[in-house]
Amino acid sequence: MFVVMGATGHVGGSVARAVLGAGQAVTVITRSEAKAQLWREQGAEAAVLDVRDVPALAAVFQTARRAFVLNPPASPALNTDAEERRTMQAILRALQGAGLEKIVLQSTYGAQPGAHSGDLGVLYEFEEGARTLETPLCVVRAAYYMSNWAMGSEAIRSTGLLETMLPATQRVPMVAPQDVGAVAAQLLMAPVAEVGLYSIEGPAWYSPADVAQALAAVLGRSVRVASLARADWLAAYRRAGFSEEAARSYAHMTDIFISQAYESPANPLKGATDLHTYFQQVFGLKQN
């Protein structure tokens, strides 16, 4: 039995489908009974619970041999630093004593110590906490998700404006979520001895200008990049509904990301999906 967290999202969903496709028994964890039922229809078991419910989560892990784990993002309207650390600690407590033979943990490029640096600090602590469990562990650090650009697609369709905090011509590593899921699924099913830190990015690095060009080709309209100055970041996050604490944390994380104040992986795995293909897949599915 394989347990998969986050199966209703991009990466976890890819992991669950790949493991099911390999003929393995899978239990997905979700908070939604409706989404649980959709997975049951695909042949998976489903546990409906809040991941902060340590006894319930631990009971699910204890039924499994292996688990794919991730820390769910908190609502940006809350203090994300505090909320995400609560869920992370709950997951780690549930994993203790579960008797798993292997764990695959989803993390991010740039994971590093820091109390107020968004996912970078939280996921670094998640990695470190998982290592103390003394269960064979694979950590998958993913580059910036291409799916982040698709979230503002309706505004881009109507205005032709791609707003970003990145400089328009700065290229950074990006990756399609399904490529991350494919690597995580492979590691989850690989021999127990196959452990360690794995980094994954797409076939090339891309800039916001490249994103605008790819979106323009897929959406059939011109798209222009509008890069926000650092002085405007906090206000932009607040307009988007972020709490003051979350806005400051995300602004700090953004600064680390743009300044590339982290050690780039020497030999990252390369996903097959390029930016244009990813947008074709996403917007093609939405139009059907």
N, C-alpha and C positions, 0 to 999 in steps of 0.2 A: 504494500500500500504506500502510495506517495501522497503527501499532503501539500497543497499549493495555496499559498496566500495570494491575495490580489488578483484572483482569476477573473474578476469583472473589469480589470484594467488591461492596458495594452500588453505589458510584459508578462504579467501573471497569466493572462488569458492565452498567450502564445505558449507558455510553459505547459499549461494544463492540456491544451489541444495536442501538443507534440507528444506528451507522455501517454495520453489516451490513444493517440494514433499508433504508438508503439505497442499497444495491447496491454498496458499496465493499468492496474486499478488506481484510481485517483479520487481523493476527497478534496473538494475546494472549500475554502472558508469565505463566507460572505455575511454581511449584515442584512441582506435583502432576501426574503423568502421568494419573491418573484424571480430574482436572478438565480437563486438556488435551483428553482424548478427548471429554468432553462438549461442549466448544467446537467441536471438529472436526465433531461431529455436527450442529452448528448452522451449519456452512459457513465457519467461521474456520480459519485456520492457527494453530498453537500452538507456542510455544517453551518447553521445560521447562528451567529454569535457576535458579540462585541469583543474585539481582541483585548480589551482591557479587563475582561472577565477571565482572570488567570486560571481558576479551576476548570472552566469550560474549555478554554484553549488547550490547557495541559492534557485534558482527557482526549482531545482529538489527536494531539501529537503522540500520545501513548498508543494509539492504534496503528501507527505508521512505522515504516522502516526508514524513510527518508523524507525530507521536507524542504520546500522552497519557501523562503521567508523574506518579507519586506516590511518596511515600516510605513503604514498608511499616512499620507499627508494630512495634516490638520487643516481645518478651515482657516484661511488667512484672516478672517474676522477676529480670531482668537490670538492669544500669545502662542505662536507656533513653536517657539523654542521650548516652552514649558509643556505644551500639549504633546508634542512629538516625542519628547523624552519620557513622558508618562507611558505612552503606548510602547515605546521601545523597551522600557524596563519590564513592562508586563509580558511582552513576548519572550524576553530573556528568562524571566522567572518561569514561564510556562515550559520552556525548553529544558530547564534543569531537571534532570532525573527522568527525562522522557525515554531514554534508552535508544535514541536514534542512531543509526549507523552512519548517517551522512547528512549534512546541512549545506544548502546552497543559499547564499545571502546576496540580495541585490543592494548594490551601493553605487557610488558616483565618482567620476573623475573629481579630483580636488579634495576628496575627503581628508579632513585634517582637524586637529584639536581647535576648539573655539566655541565659547558659550553662546555667541550671538552671530552665527554665520550660516543660518539656515540649515539646509540639508547637509552641508559640508561637515559641520560639527556633530550633528545628530548621528549621521551615518558612520562617521569615524568611531563614535562611542559604541554604536551598534556592532561594528566589526570587532572592536576590542572586547566588548562583552561576550560576543559569540566565541571568541578564541579561548576565553576562560572556561568554557563548557567542556573542553577536552573531547569534543566530538569532531570527527573528520569534517573539515570545513572548506568550502569553495566560496570565495568572495568575488562577485562579478561587478566590476566598476564600469559604469556606462558613461559615454560622452553625452553631450547635450542632446536631448531627444528632438528629433525632427518633428514629432507630434506637437511640440510646444508652439510651433509656428502656425499650425492648423487651427488652434483654438480661437484666433481672431479672424477667421476666414470670412465671416459675415460682414464685419466692418471693412475688411479689405475689398470684398466684392462691391460694396456700396460706395466706398470713398476712393479706392485705389491707393490707399496710404498704408504702408507697413511701418508701424511705430515700434521702435526698439531702443534699448539702452546701449546696444553694441554700436561702435563706429561702423559706418556703412560698408567699408571695404576690409574690415578685419576678419580674417578667416579663422575659424575655430573648429575643433573636432565635433562632429555631429553623428548621430546614429539613429537608424530606424528601430522602433521598439521591438518589432518582431524579430529582428536580428539578435537583439539582446536575449529575448525569450528563447530563441533557438539554441544559443550558447548555454544558457542556464539549464535548459532541458537536457542537453547533451551531457553536461556535467552531473546533473542529478541522476542520470541513468548510468553514468560511467562507473568503473570500478571504484571501490571505496578509497583505494590508495591514490586516486587522481584528485588531489587537493591543491590549494594554494590561491594566489591572487591572479585574477584574469581581468584584463582591460579590453574593452571593445569600442570601436568607433567605425564610422562608415568608410567607404572606399576612398573618400577625399575629404579635405577640410573645405568649409563653405563660409562665405560672408553674408550679411544681410542683403547685399546687392545680388548675390547669387540666389538667395531665397526669393527675392522679388522677381528675378528673371524667371525662375522655375514656376512661381505662382502665376505670373502673367501668361506663361505658355499654357498652363493647365486651365486657368480661369477664363482665358480669352479676353483679357483687358489689361491695360497698362497698370503697373504697380510701381510706386515710388517709395523709397526708404526715407523715413523721418527719424533721425537719431536724437534721442533726448540727452541734454547736457546733464552731468552729474548733479548739478544744483537742483535739477527738476525731478530726480528719481523719487525722493520721498513723497512728494506731492502726487506723482503718478501712481505710486503704490496705494496711497490713501484714496485717490479717486477710484481705484479698482476695488475698494472695499477692504483693504488690509487694515488691521489694527495698527496703532502706533508702534507697538513692540515688533510686530511682524514686518512692518514696512522698513524699520531700521535694520532688522536682521537680514531681510532679503536684499536691501541696498548694499549691505556689507558683503554678502555672498556675491552679488553682481560685480562689485568692485574686484573681488578676488578672481572671479571668472575672467573678466575683461583684461585685468593686468597679468593674468596667467601666473598668479602667485602660488603655484603648486608645481610639483615635479611631474612632468609629462611621462607617461609610460614609455619605456624604451622599445618594446616590441608588442604593441597592441594587436589583438585579433582584429580582422577587418570584416565587417558585415558586407553583404553583397548589394544591399539596396542603396542606390544613389538618391539624391534629393528629388530629382525630377520624377523618377519612378515612384518614390514614396507618395508624392502629391497626386500623381495619376491614380494610384491605388486608393487613396483616401477620398478624393473627390469623385472618382468613378463610382465607388461604393455608395456615396451619399446621393448620387444622382439616380441610382437604380431603385 
